[in-house]
């Protein structure tokens, strides 16, 4: 009987801990941080693929203007 009472007490404590919102802000901040990391990573990959073409265009414009001087 004592075992059942201890299990009941442990179960009630577990339910109270689930209802406790003390750590909710930390989880929300970690979730937002994860989303930001994914977005920045995706933008970084897009920029990495776009940058060589952009630098070639800038180089061509500079060389074109330098030849006009």
Rosetta blueprint (number, residue, H / E / L):
1 X L
2 X H
3 X H
4 X H
5 X H
6 X H
7 X H
8 X H
9 X H
10 X H
11 X H
12 X H
13 X H
14 X H
15 X H
16 X H
17 X H
18 X H
19 X H
20 X L
21 X L
22 X L
23 X L
24 X H
25 X H
26 X H
27 X H
28 X H
29 X H
30 X H
31 X H
32 X H
33 X H
34 X H
35 X H
36 X H
37 X H
38 X H
39 X H
40 X H
41 X H
42 X H
43 X H
44 X H
45 X H
46 X H
47 X H
48 X H
49 X H
50 X H
51 X H
52 X H
53 X H
54 X H
55 X H
56 X H
57 X H
58 X H
59 X H
60 X H
61 X H
62 X H
63 X H
64 X H
65 X H
66 X H
67 X H
68 X H
69 X L
